[in-house]
Amino acid sequence: MAALTLTGLIPTIYEAMDVVSREQAGLVRAVTMDSNASRGAIGQPVLSPVVGAMAAENLVANNVPADTPAQTIGNVQIVISKARSVPFGITGEENRGLNIAGTTATINRDRIAQAMRTLTNEIETDLSGLFAGASRAIGTAAGTPFGTAGNLSDFAGARRLLVDNGAPTGALKMVLSPSNVERIRSVQTGLFRVNEAGSDELLRTGSLGVVQGFELGESRQIRTAVPVGTGASYTTSAAALTVGQTVVPIITGTGTVLAGDIVTIAGDTNQYVVAVGAAGPGNITLAEPGIQVAQGAAARALTIVAPTSRSMFFHKGAIQLAVRAPAMPDGGDMADDVMIMQDPFSGLTFEFVIYRGKRQIRYEVNAAWGVAVVQPRHLGLLIGA
């Protein structure tokens, strides 16, 4: 028998893309897609070098150059951690019935659309989980970002945090929860007054556009009411706190402080994200760039911020997404045909595969991916209801 091919499905695939690409996937479109990391096998780390801050020194004339200071080059790991497939199929009898009804193309279109939607949402969910790799947060747990007309302090505060952390001010992204986007559209009317905004995009099309340098996006996968640690009555040790310090000893309290928790320290208005938690008194590690306000020797109360929504703002390069087709062995497998196609809206690459069995055909929509925060200092959180 002649080999089956996917050529006849190409129009259906593109039609399906037209449907799925309009799903809200703000994080997928906002982050950097890393083609180098995608070369790794499942579970194999790909290292990305990180050069830390460097010190200056006085220039001193001498007959020979001075020794070069030692420098440690760090790295972050990106791992292709998932290979996922959304399969669907058809038997000979089903095919016969659908052909008579004239609905084969419609069902194929809708199944491909749902398959791509499933994988896109999984990737979006993994990206939203990277909130735990952020540096600091702004807002309050019970607050309502963008809830006061004409008040754009949430944008200004987010930009200030990234600027203070040394993030480049180009390619800034802010991906918000649906409730935050709703408030922008319903409360921040100044943003869509054409004579003030200089554009009618938000008014006419609902496009959020760019505000104070942030390209805005929306995601249903933004984490809400994230569970936090049970820690209570903790204080820092009596040692002084210095700017840039990331390891903070905690004493006297009980319960857990979890990675991803947001904590405050008495005498400091910053809200720090915990990179490494603790199950009891000991050390916690704050995400870079660490402590922002120096404090003298004294024990200071440490408080965990209550569960709340965690919208994300960042420089595009802070988050990496490595995505590719799942690997085939040399020489291929039993697939009758394999096709790689890129969604022109999200930029995601999907693999379409067809397998022929006994009186049935199996189709697969596949992708392999991994996500990582490579620059915590270039990622912040906007919290609130």
N, C-alpha and C positions, 0 to 999 in steps of 0.2 A: 504494500500500500504506500501511496505517496505520503511523505512527511507532512505533518500539520505545521502551519506557521501562524504567527500572530499578525501578519500583514493585514488581514481583513478586519482586525480589531482596532487598527490605528485610528480611524475616525471616531470610534466609540471611546477610545482612551482619551483623545483630545476633548471630546464633548464632556466626558466625565471630569476632566481637569477643570473645565470651565465652571463646573458646579462646586467642586471641592475647594478650589483656590480662594473662594470668597468666604470660607470659614475664617473666624478670627484666630489668627496664629501670629500675634504680634512679636513674640520672642523669636520664633524661627526666622522671621524676616529681619530682625534687629541685630542678631549676633553675627560673629564672623564664622564663615564656613571654612574649615581648615582642611585643605586637600592633602597636606603632608601627613597629618595625623591619620587620615583615612587609609594610609598604606598598611597600618598595623593589622595583625590578625586579632581575632577575638581574644580579649584578655591580655594582649601584649601591650605594655606601656610604650608610648612614644614620648620622649622627653623634649620639652621646649625650654631652652635656656632662659634664665632670668638674671639680669645684671642688676645688683642692688645699688644703693646710693654710694657715691665715692667722695672722699674727702679731698679738699684742696690743701696746699701747703705753700709756704713762702718760697720764692725763687732765691737761691743763694749761689753766688758765683763760686766755682771750685774747679780744680784742674781735672777732676774726673766726675762723672755724674754719680749722684747718690743711688743707693739701692732702691729698687722699685718696691713700694709697699705690697705685701701679700694681699691677694683678693680672691675671695671664694665666689665662684659663679654658681648660682642656684639653678633650680629647674622646677618645672611643674610637669605632671604626667597627664597625658590624655590617653584614655583607653577606649577602644571600641568594645563596649560592654554588652551590647545587645545585637542579636540578629533575629529579626522578627518577620513573620509571614502572615498574610491574610489570604487564606485559600478559599476558592469556591469552585464548583464543578457542575457538570451536567451529564446525565446518562442519555443513552440513545432514545429511550422512550420519552424522557422529558424534552429532549431536543425536537422530537417529532411533534409532540403536542404544542410546544411553543411556536414552531414554524407554522403550524396550522392556524394558530391564534394570531400570528404576526407580531408577537411580543418579545422574541429573542433579543433583538437589538436593544430594546428598552431595558430589559432585565440586566443584560450585560453592562449597559451604561451605568445603571444604578448600583450594581454590585462593585464595579470598579471604583465608582465614586465613594461608596462607603468604605472600601478597603483603604483607599488613600486617606480618607478622613480619619480612620482608625489609627493609621501609622503617624500621620501628622499630629494628632492629638497626643499620642504617646510621647513623641519627641518634644512637643510643647510642654507636656507635664514634667519631663525630665529637666528641661531648661528652667522651669519655674522652681524646681527643687533646689536650684543653685543659690537661692536666697541665703542659704546657710553659709555661703562663701563671701558675703558682702562685708564691707569694712565697718560701716556705721549706719544708723537710721535717723530719719527726721520724722516729726509728727508725734502724735500721741495715740495710745492704743484705742481709746474711745473717741478719737477725733474724727472729723469728716473732711478729708482733704478737698480743697476747691469748693467748700461749702459756703463761703462768704463772697457775695458778688463784688467784683472789682479787686479782690485780694488775691494776688498772684504769688504770695510768699512761699507757697509750696514749691513752685518752680524755682524761685530765687534761692530758697534754702538748699534744694537739691544741687543746683549749680555751684553754690558756695562750697558745699561739702566736697564735690569732685575737684574744684579748683584748689581748695586747701590741700587735697591729697595729691596734687600734681598731675591730674588727668589732663590730657589734651582737650581743648574745647571744641574741636571739630568732631563730627560723627558721634554726637551725643544722642542717646536713645532713652526714652522713658516709656515703659510698657505698664499699663494701668489695668486695674480691675474694672469690670463693667460698671460698678457703682460709682467709681471715680470718674469714668468717662461720662456717665449720665449727668453727674454734677457739672462737669465742664460744659456740657451742651445746654443744660437747663439753667445754670446759675451764672456762669461766666459769660454773660451776654456780650460783654465788650470784645470778646475774642471773635465774634462773628458779625459785629457791626462793620460793614464794608468800609465805611469812611474812616474807621479807626484801625481795623485789622489790615486794610490794604488788599484783602482778598475775600471773595465770596464762597470759598471752598466749603468751610464749615457750615455756612448758612444753606447753601444749595445742595451740596452732596454729602454732608456729614463727615467729610475728610478732616481729621484732626490737625494735619499739617505740622508746622514747626512753631514752638513757643519758647522764647528765651534760649534758643539754640538746641532745644530738645526736639527730635523727631518723635512724635507721639504714636503709640500703638496701643492696642487693646488685646487682652487675652482672658478667656474664661478660665484658664488654668492657673491664674495667679492664686497663690495659696492664701486661704482665709482661715482665721481661728487656728493657727498652727499650734499644736500642743507644746507646752513649755515645761521646763524642769520644775521639780517640786521644792527646790531650794528655798530655805527660809532662815532669816536671822543671821545670814552670813555678813562678815565684815572682811575688809582687806587686812593683811597683817599690819603691824605698826610701822613697817618700813615705808620710806618715802616713795612716791610715784614720780617717775621721770618721763618726759616727753619721748615717745617712740617705744616705750616699754610695752612688751606684748604679754609676757608671763606675769600673772598677778596672783600672789598667794592669797587664799581665803581661809578664814578660821571661824571658829565658834558655832557655825550654823549646822543645819542638817538638810538632807535631801539632795537631789541632783541638780546640777547645772549642765544643760545639754548643749552640744554643738548646734549652732543656729539660734540659740537664745539671744535675746537683746537684753543687755544689762546696763544699769546706771550705777555710778559711784558717787556718794555724797560729796558735795563740793565741786562737782563737774557736771555741766549740763549736757555733755555728749552722751549719746546712746550707742554703746559698743556691741558689736556682734561677736559672739563667742566662737572661736575656731576649734578649740579643744576643750571639752567640758570636764567635769569632775563628779564623782559619785558621793563625795563627802569633802571634809576639809582637806586642802591640798593646793594644787595650782590649777588655774584655768589659763588658757591662752586666748588672747584677743586677736582678731584678724588685723592684718596690716592696715594702716600704719601705726596701730596701737594707741597708747595713751596720748591725748591731745593737750591736757592741762597738768602741769607739774604741781605736785602737792607734797607738803612736808610730812615728816614722820608722824603718823597717827593711824589708828584703826578707823576705817570709814565704811559706813553701811553700803552693802551691795544689794541691789534690788533687781529682780527679773521682771521685765515688762510683760504685761498680761497678753494672752493670745489675741492676735489681731491680723488683719489683712496685710500682705507684704508685696506691694507693688515695687517694681525695680527700675532704677535709673542707672545708666552706665555709659562708659565709652564703648563703642562697638567692639574694640579689641579686647575688652575685659573678659568676654565669654567666648569660648570656642566650641563649635559644633563640627564634629567629624562625621560625615555620613557618606556611605557608599553602598554599592550592591554587595550582598553576601558573596563570599568567595566560592568559586567553582574549582574542583580539582583539575589538574592538567589533563586535557583531553575531554573535559566536560563530564556531565552525568547523563541520566536517561532522558533529559528534557528534549522535546522535539524542537523547541525554539525558545530563544531568550532575547529579550529586547530591553535596552536601557533608554529611559526617557526622563527628561527633566521638566518638572512643573515650572512654567515660566513665571508664575506669581510668587511662590514661596522659595523657589530655587532648589527645592529638594529633588533628589534623584531617586527614582523608583525603578525596580527591576520587575519586568513582567515575564513570567515563565509559563509554558504549557507542557503538561505531561499527558501522555495517552495511556490509558489503562484498558482493561477488558470492558468494552461497551460503555466506557465513560471517559470523560476528559476532565483533568484537574488544571485549573488556572491558579497562579499565585501572584500576589503583589508583595514585593519583598524590599527590605532595607536593613542595613546594619549601621549602627551609630554609637557615638559616645559624646559626652559633654563634659566641660571643665571650666572652672574659673581660673584664669591664668594671671589676673591682676586684681586681687581683692580690693586694693586701694582705689581702683577705678570703678567700683560697683557699690551702690548704696541702696537703701530701702526707704520707701515712703509708707509709713504705717498709718492705720486708722480704719474705721469701719467702711 
